[in-house]
Amino acid sequence: MNITIICAIIGGLMGYFYMKKKLEKKINN
């Protein structure tokens, strides 16, 4: 596997979970 691809996947997953948490907080508030 290419390091660039691994970094892109990790960054995408982190961004996805970060946005998910943000949206959940918005709904709760």
GIDA-V38801 format. One line per field, one symbol per residue. ss: DSSP state (H for helix, E for strand, - for the rest). A space follows every 10 residues. Layout:
ss=???
//
This chain:
ss=--HHHHHHHH HHHHHHHHHH HHHHHHHH-
//
